[in-house]
Amino acid sequence: MNGLRNLGDQIKNRFKDGVIVLSSQSEGKVFFVAMVSEDAKKKGIHAGNIVREVAKITGGSGGGRPDMAQAGGKDASKIDEALEIVPKLISEQIK
């Protein structure tokens, strides 16, 4: 999880307006990190809400702050399916 957060921070520092959702798996566990830039946050996008919905698909849960959130899951075979819903989740949150 620390590696995902560090990578997310590095990516986030490269742009002004955006959303990052990263995933990893280890020993049968799934990990997600979502980060939202300040400009994206002003548009109503909430990292905690995104990561919560993504984790549900893999049989997990999570949440966090509007700018950074993390979650865990159980079914690594569903990571791709979970990440595919991110654009829809972002669109639904934009004010």
C-alpha positions in Angstrom: 0.0 0.0 0.0 2.9 2.4 0.8 4.3 1.8 -2.7 0.9 2.6 -4.3 0.6 5.8 -2.3 4.2 6.9 -3.1 3.6 6.2 -6.8 0.3 8.1 -6.7 2.0 11.1 -5.1 4.6 11.1 -7.8 2.0 11.0 -10.6 -0.3 13.6 -8.9 2.6 16.1 -8.7 2.9 16.0 -12.5 -0.5 17.5 -13.3 -2.9 20.2 -12.1 -6.3 18.6 -12.7 -6.9 14.9 -12.6 -7.8 11.7 -10.8 -5.5 8.7 -10.2 -6.7 5.2 -9.3 -4.0 2.6 -8.9 -4.2 -1.0 -8.0 -1.9 -3.8 -6.9 -2.2 -7.3 -5.6 -0.1 -9.4 -3.3 -0.6 -12.8 -1.7 -4.3 -12.9 -2.9 -5.1 -9.5 -1.6 -6.1 -6.5 -3.7 -5.1 -2.9 -2.9 -6.4 0.4 -4.4 -5.4 4.0 -4.0 -7.3 6.9 -5.4 -6.0 10.5 -5.5 -7.7 13.6 -6.7 -6.0 16.9 -7.5 -7.2 20.1 -5.9 -8.8 21.3 -9.1 -10.7 18.0 -9.6 -11.8 18.1 -6.0 -13.3 21.6 -6.6 -15.4 20.0 -9.4 -16.9 17.6 -6.8 -14.8 14.5 -7.3 -14.2 12.6 -4.1 -11.4 9.9 -3.9 -13.1 8.1 -1.0 -16.3 7.6 -3.0 -14.5 6.4 -6.0 -12.3 3.9 -4.2 -15.2 2.6 -2.2 -17.2 1.6 -5.3 -14.1 0.2 -7.1 -13.3 -2.0 -4.1 -16.8 -3.4 -3.9 -16.4 -5.1 -7.2 -13.4 -7.0 -5.8 -15.3 -8.0 -2.7 -13.7 -5.3 -0.5 -14.3 -2.0 1.1 -12.5 1.3 1.8 -12.8 5.0 1.8 -11.0 8.1 2.8 -10.7 11.8 2.2 -11.8 13.8 -0.9 -8.1 14.0 -2.0 -6.8 10.6 -1.1 -8.3 7.2 -0.2 -7.4 3.6 -0.1 -9.2 0.3 -0.1 -8.7 -3.4 -0.1 -10.4 -6.3 -1.9 -10.4 -10.1 -2.1 -10.8 -11.1 -5.7 -7.8 -10.1 -7.8 -9.4 -11.5 -11.0 -11.8 -8.5 -10.9 -9.3 -5.7 -10.8 -9.7 -4.8 -14.5 -13.4 -4.8 -14.2 -13.2 -2.6 -11.1 -10.9 -0.1 -12.8 -13.1 0.1 -15.9 -15.9 1.8 -13.9 -13.6 4.7 -12.8 -14.5 7.0 -15.7 -18.2 6.5 -15.1 -17.7 7.3 -11.4 -15.8 10.4 -12.2 -18.5 11.6 -14.6 -21.2 11.0 -12.1 -19.4 13.2 -9.5 -18.6 16.2 -11.6 -20.8 19.2 -10.6 
